[in-house]
Amino acid sequence: MARILRVIHGRDARATLSNCTTTSVVDNDWASAYSRFWPRPRPLADHFKAYPIHMDNDEATRTNAEIANAANQPCVLLVEDDRSARRFLEVTLQRCGYKVIAAADGLEAMKLALASPIDAVITDAIMPHLSGHQLARFLRHNEKLSRVPIVLLTGQENRAAASSPDDSIDAFLYKPVKAEELKSCLAGLLRRA
């Protein structure tokens, strides 16, 4: 038979085991009765211990150089509504040495473009809330962002159908985008800018 623990609250609180002949008296406090059978959790500080990091001077110098390079990295605003495609492009750009700010739609991208300094924009053509063409028009009409290079990602094979009537797009790339193609296109646009 299974033993069942019963905790009785009140003035004469008692913990009893059913099918057992002994009865033990516990405090009136529920926590003390609880802690008798289950250990109290350890403080969080006990779980984490600080270990010193030993570095050679070369390693420390490299780390400082990497920090300096991170400040000089060009920042790319990536706008893609498909989560897996956005993640692929984000990782690809980070491996190429760019700092990436990702947005899920055109409206979010518009807010991020106004809030943070960006050097280039890579946007999907068709997205909810604000399309890639509408986002490009907004960026071109903004005084601060008018010279930022814009790359439009499209699934349409016909370039005439994908192109914008007001020439606000600097480059077109067709999906699925190859990493080398994206890298060379973006590097060329940033050199010209």
C-alpha positions in Angstrom: 0.0 0.0 0.0 1.2 3.5 -0.8 1.9 5.9 2.1 0.2 9.3 1.9 1.4 12.3 3.8 -1.3 14.4 5.3 -0.6 17.8 6.8 -3.2 19.0 9.2 -3.4 22.8 9.7 -4.7 24.6 12.7 -3.9 24.8 16.4 -2.9 21.2 16.8 -1.2 20.7 13.5 0.0 17.1 13.0 1.7 15.3 10.1 0.6 11.7 9.9 1.4 8.9 7.6 -1.6 6.7 6.7 -1.2 3.0 7.5 1.4 3.9 10.0 1.2 3.6 13.8 3.4 6.7 14.6 2.2 10.3 14.6 4.7 13.2 14.8 3.7 16.6 16.0 5.0 19.5 13.9 4.9 23.3 14.3 1.8 25.2 13.4 3.7 26.8 10.6 3.1 25.1 7.2 6.6 25.9 5.9 8.3 24.1 8.7 6.1 21.0 8.1 6.9 21.3 4.4 10.7 21.7 4.9 10.8 18.6 7.1 10.0 16.4 4.0 11.4 18.6 1.2 14.7 20.4 1.4 14.7 24.2 1.1 16.0 25.5 -2.2 19.5 26.8 -2.1 20.2 30.5 -2.7 20.9 31.3 -6.3 24.4 32.5 -5.5 25.3 28.9 -4.5 24.5 27.7 -8.0 26.8 30.1 -9.8 30.5 30.4 -8.9 32.9 32.9 -10.4 36.0 31.5 -11.8 38.9 33.8 -12.7 39.8 34.0 -16.4 43.5 33.7 -17.2 44.6 35.3 -20.5 47.9 35.9 -22.2 48.6 39.4 -23.3 48.1 38.4 -26.9 44.6 37.1 -26.1 43.8 40.3 -24.3 45.1 42.4 -27.2 43.0 40.4 -29.7 39.9 40.9 -27.6 40.5 44.7 -27.4 41.0 44.7 -31.2 37.8 42.8 -31.7 35.9 45.3 -29.5 37.3 48.2 -31.6 36.3 46.5 -34.8 32.8 45.9 -33.5 32.4 49.6 -33.1 33.5 50.1 -36.7 31.2 47.4 -38.2 28.6 48.7 -40.7 25.1 48.3 -39.4 22.5 46.7 -41.7 18.7 46.9 -41.1 17.3 43.5 -42.2 13.6 43.4 -42.9 12.0 40.0 -43.6 8.7 38.6 -42.5 9.6 34.9 -42.9 11.4 34.0 -39.6 13.6 31.2 -41.1 14.7 33.4 -44.0 15.4 36.3 -41.6 17.5 34.1 -39.3 19.5 32.7 -42.3 20.2 36.2 -43.6 21.0 37.6 -40.2 23.6 34.8 -39.6 25.0 35.3 -43.1 25.5 39.0 -42.6 27.0 38.6 -39.1 29.5 36.1 -40.6 30.4 38.7 -43.2 31.2 41.2 -40.4 28.1 43.3 -40.3 26.1 44.4 -37.3 22.5 43.4 -37.9 19.2 44.9 -36.7 16.4 42.6 -37.7 12.7 43.6 -38.2 9.7 41.3 -38.9 7.8 43.9 -41.0 8.0 47.3 -42.7 6.4 49.2 -39.8 8.8 47.8 -37.3 11.7 48.5 -39.7 10.6 52.1 -40.1 10.7 52.6 -36.3 14.1 50.9 -36.0 15.5 53.0 -38.9 14.5 56.2 -37.1 15.8 55.0 -33.7 19.2 53.7 -34.6 22.1 54.6 -37.0 22.1 52.3 -40.0 24.4 52.0 -43.0 22.3 49.8 -45.3 18.8 48.3 -45.6 18.0 44.8 -46.9 14.2 44.4 -47.2 11.7 41.9 -48.5 9.4 43.1 -51.2 6.1 41.8 -49.9 5.4 42.1 -46.2 2.5 42.9 -43.8 1.8 46.4 -42.7 4.3 48.1 -45.0 5.8 46.6 -48.2 9.5 46.9 -49.2 8.7 49.5 -51.8 6.7 51.7 -49.3 9.6 51.4 -46.8 12.1 52.4 -49.5 9.9 55.5 -50.4 9.8 56.4 -46.7 13.5 56.1 -46.3 14.2 58.2 -49.4 11.9 61.0 -48.2 13.5 61.1 -44.8 16.4 63.6 -44.7 18.6 61.6 -42.4 18.1 58.3 -44.3 17.8 59.4 -47.9 21.3 58.2 -48.9 21.2 54.8 -47.2 21.6 52.0 -49.8 18.5 49.7 -50.1 18.5 46.1 -51.4 15.2 44.6 -52.3 14.7 40.8 -52.0 12.1 39.5 -54.3 10.7 36.2 -55.4 9.5 37.6 -58.7 11.5 36.6 -61.7 10.4 39.6 -63.8 12.7 42.5 -62.9 10.3 45.0 -64.5 7.5 43.9 -62.2 9.8 44.0 -59.1 11.3 47.4 -59.9 10.0 50.5 -58.3 8.7 53.3 -60.4 10.6 56.0 -58.5 14.0 54.2 -58.5 14.2 54.2 -54.7 15.8 50.7 -54.7 19.6 50.5 -55.3 19.8 46.7 -55.9 17.6 43.7 -56.5 18.3 40.2 -55.3 16.1 37.2 -56.2 15.1 34.6 -53.6 16.6 32.2 -52.6 19.6 34.5 -51.9 23.0 33.1 -52.0 25.4 34.2 -49.3 28.2 35.2 -51.7 25.8 37.2 -53.9 24.5 39.1 -50.9 28.0 39.7 -49.5 29.3 41.1 -52.8 26.2 43.2 -53.5 26.2 44.8 -50.1 30.0 45.4 -50.1 29.7 47.2 -53.5 26.8 49.4 -52.3 28.6 50.4 -49.1 31.8 51.2 -51.1 29.8 53.6 -53.4 27.9 55.2 -50.4 
